[in-house]
Amino acid sequence: MRRGVLQWMALLAVCAIIPGCLLNSVHSITRASRTNPDAAHAIVVIGIGLDATWPYTEFQLTFPEYSVEKQRITGNCFHYNRIEATRPSIPAKVTYLAFQVPSNAYVYLSTLDLVDTHRAPSPVGHAFIAPPRATVYFGDYVFVGNKAVEFRRDINAARAGARDLLPRDAVLELAESTTSPGAHMFICTP
């Protein structure tokens, strides 16, 4: 009995020491699935590119799950759904990445400035909706230097670029957006 108590105490100590955000129900898609998403999931396509060199080894974009009803990012320090799109830091054309996500809204959060070039509606203050059973495209996020990311949308390029990642009969559509007041980063600490 004493051994069991010590094991539980050790487990609790590890959980208290390790920073949060341990569980994530978002999964990267590396090859096309045979089936479309189920009633609880969607497929999200995001383009990521670099027009300038990023000063670190990888360039990453984060899109946390967002509750429209509660007007805040969902999750807590133990379960935090988020899309993490990562690329090497050298300049490259837009590459399309696909993710299976729980159906909900997702918001772009970053400390980088989002440049509004009028090539696409600005996602600042908006969350993109990933409805059940849908395959949606949020847009392209391109690092242009000077701590700035440019948002673009080209559905035809996304359809061509993500074709090998999507189910054969999937139809990639533009994701609808909604306002996202209260979308702020949070930090989990021990």
N, C-alpha and C positions, 0 to 999 in steps of 0.2 A: 504494500500500500504506500509506504514511504517513497519507494522508487517512482510510482505513478505520480505522486504529488510533485516530486522533484522534476519529473519530465514536463508536467504541465507548467510549473513555474519557469522552467527553462524556455519553453515555447512562448510564454507570455513575455519574458524578458527579451527574446529575439524580436517579437512583434513590436515591443516598445522602443527598441533601439533602432530598428530598420525604418527608414523614412517610408511614408505611406505610398499610396497609389500602386498597390501591389497587384490588383486584379484589373484586367481590361478585357472586355468582351468584343473588342474590335480586332479583326484578323486581316492581315495583308493577303491579297490574292496573287499568287505567282503563276498560276495556270488556270485556264478556263474550267469552270465547273460544268458538269453535265446538266445541272438543274438550276432554275432561277431561285432567288431567295424565297424563303418561307414567309408566313404571315407576321413573323416577329422581326424580320430582318430586311435590309436593303443592301444594294451594292452602290458604293460611292466611287466616282473617278475624280481624281485631282491631278492637274498638270503642275509640274515643278521644273523650273529652269533657272539658270544662272547666266546673266549677261556679263557679270563681273566675278572676280574671285572672292569667295567668302573666306575670312581670315582664320577659320578653324577647319578641322578635318572633314566635318560633315555639315551640311545645311539642312535644317529640320523645320518643318511647319507643324503646328499643333492645332487640332480642331476638337475641343472638348464637346461632349454631349451637353445639350442645353435644354432645360425645361421651359417651354413657352409659358405654361401655366404658372409656374413658380418664379419665373423671370430670373433664373440663376443657373449656373452650371450644375449638373447633376453629380451625384457620387459623393464620396468621402475619401478619407485617407486609406481605406482598404479596398474599395472598388470604385474605380474612376475610368469610365469609358472615354477614349479619345483616339482620334486618328492621328498618327504620327507619320508624316511623309518625309523621308530622308533621302538625300542625294550627296554624292561626293562634292567637295567644295570648289572644284574647278569649273570654269565656265562651260556650259553645255546647253544645247537646245532643250526645249520642253520635252520631258518624258512623262508619260501617263502612268499613274499608279492606281490600283483598284483595291478596295477594302470591303469586306463584309461587315456591316455594322448593325447594331440594334436600331430598329426604326425609331427615329426621333429627329430633332433638329441638332445641328452642329454649327459651332461658331469659330471663326478664325481668331486666335489670340496670339499676339506677338508683341515684343518690345520694339520691333522694327516699324518704321513709318510705312503706311500703305499709300502709294502714290496714286492719285486719281487722274488718269489720263483720258477719261471719257471714252475709252475703248469698250468699257463694260460698266454696268452700274456698280458703284462702290459697295463692297461688302461690309464696310465699317458700320457698326451698329446693327448688322443684320445676321441672322442665322439661316443656314440653308437647311431645307427640310428633306429628309431621307424617308419617304413613305414606305409602308410595308409592301414587299414584293417588287419594288421599283429598282431601276438601275438609273442613277442620276449622276450628272456632271456638275460639280461646283464651279470650276473655273481653273485658270492657269495662274500660278503665283510665281513671278520671276524676280529674282534678286537682281537689282540694277545698280548696286553699289551705294555708298553713302548711307548705310543703314536703312535702305528703302527697298520695298517690294512692290512691284507693279502687278495689278490684277487685270487679267485679260480673259475673254471667253471666245472660244472658237469651237463650236459643237462638231463641225465636220472634221477638224483635226483631231479632236478627242475621240470621235467614233473610229477613225482610222488608227490612231495610236493605241487605243485600248482594246481593239478587236480581239487580240489573242488572249486577253485576260477575262473576257466575259462569256457567259453561256451563249451558245450558237444562236438561239432565238431571242436573246435579250435586245431590247431597243433602248439605247442610251438617250436620255432626255435631259434638258436643262433643269437643274434643281430650282424649285421656287424658294423665295426667301421671305423671311418675316423679321420684324424688328426684334432686337435682342437687348433690351435694357437690363442692366445688372450683370452683364457678362464680364466678370473680372477673374483674373488668375487667383488661385489660392495655393498656399504652400502647406504641405504636411511636414511636421517636424516631430521628433520624439519627445 
